[in-house]
Amino acid sequence: MSGGHFDYRQSYLGYIAEQLEEDIQYNDVEYDSSKMDDDHYGYQLQPETIEYMKTMVEELYKLKELLKEYDYAVSGDTSEQSFLDAARLVYGARQEETC
């Protein structure tokens, strides 16, 4: 499949999610000046902040995949219906409003 509508930039959302996951993983690691500069240490964030970060990670991965589905649809690799099916799985069915 070719894709490319977003110039494959939607993949960057995955990198952001991975960085957040790393920040979560190392959050409780205290800074130690005797460690190497490339050693991980945490930010000592509050538990509530960590919970929001976990939610952001989930949303970023969902959005990345949904953007890929949209990319494929508008690039002619799949169909709009394929995108809608994926979007409905992520966000649920939307009701059309009538006047």
C-alpha positions as CSV (number, residue, x, y, z in Angstrom):
1,M,0.0,0.0,0.0
2,S,1.3,3.4,-0.9
3,G,-0.3,5.9,1.4
4,G,1.7,9.1,1.8
5,H,-1.2,11.7,2.1
6,F,0.5,13.0,5.3
7,D,4.0,12.3,4.0
8,Y,4.1,9.5,6.6
9,R,4.2,12.1,9.4
10,Q,1.5,10.3,11.4
11,S,4.2,7.8,12.4
12,Y,5.6,10.6,14.6
13,L,2.6,10.2,16.9
14,G,4.0,6.7,17.7
15,Y,7.4,8.2,18.6
16,I,5.7,10.7,21.0
17,A,3.7,7.8,22.6
18,E,6.9,5.8,23.0
19,Q,8.6,8.8,24.7
20,L,5.6,9.2,27.1
21,E,5.8,5.4,27.9
22,E,9.5,5.8,28.7
23,D,8.8,8.8,30.9
24,I,6.2,6.8,32.7
25,Q,8.5,3.8,33.1
26,Y,11.3,5.8,34.6
27,N,9.2,8.4,36.5
28,D,10.3,7.1,40.0
29,V,14.0,6.9,39.2
30,E,15.7,9.7,41.1
31,Y,18.4,11.8,39.6
32,D,21.9,10.7,40.6
33,S,24.8,12.9,39.5
34,S,27.2,9.9,39.7
35,K,25.4,8.1,36.8
36,M,26.3,8.4,33.2
37,D,24.7,11.2,31.3
38,D,22.7,8.8,29.1
39,D,21.2,7.0,32.1
40,H,17.5,7.4,32.6
41,Y,16.0,9.3,35.5
42,G,12.5,10.4,36.1
43,Y,10.6,13.6,36.5
44,Q,9.0,12.6,39.8
45,L,5.5,13.3,38.5
46,Q,2.4,12.9,40.6
47,P,0.3,9.7,40.1
48,E,-2.6,11.8,38.6
49,T,-0.2,13.1,35.9
50,I,0.9,9.6,35.1
51,E,-2.7,8.5,34.7
52,Y,-3.3,11.3,32.2
53,M,-0.1,10.4,30.4
54,K,-1.3,6.8,30.0
55,T,-4.5,8.0,28.5
56,M,-2.5,10.2,26.1
57,V,-0.4,7.2,25.0
58,E,-3.6,5.2,24.3
59,E,-5.1,8.1,22.3
60,L,-1.9,8.7,20.3
61,Y,-1.7,5.1,19.2
62,K,-5.4,5.1,18.2
63,L,-5.0,8.4,16.3
64,K,-1.9,7.2,14.6
65,E,-3.7,4.0,13.3
66,L,-6.8,5.9,12.3
67,L,-4.8,8.5,10.4
68,K,-3.1,5.6,8.6
69,E,-6.5,4.2,7.6
70,Y,-7.6,7.7,6.4
71,D,-4.3,8.0,4.5
72,Y,-4.9,4.7,2.7
73,A,-8.5,5.6,1.9
74,V,-7.7,9.0,0.3
75,S,-4.7,7.6,-1.5
76,G,-6.9,5.0,-3.2
77,D,-5.4,2.0,-1.5
78,T,-8.6,1.2,0.4
79,S,-12.0,2.8,0.6
80,E,-13.7,5.5,2.6
81,Q,-15.8,2.6,4.0
82,S,-12.7,1.0,5.4
83,F,-11.8,4.2,7.1
84,L,-15.3,4.6,8.5
85,D,-15.2,1.0,9.8
86,A,-12.0,1.7,11.6
87,A,-13.2,5.1,12.9
88,R,-16.4,3.5,14.3
89,L,-14.3,1.0,16.1
90,V,-12.3,3.7,17.8
91,Y,-14.9,6.4,18.4
92,G,-18.2,4.6,18.0
93,A,-20.9,5.2,15.5
94,R,-22.0,8.8,15.0
95,Q,-25.6,9.8,14.6
96,E,-26.4,12.2,11.8
97,E,-28.3,15.2,13.0
98,T,-31.5,16.1,11.1
99,C,-33.2,19.4,11.3
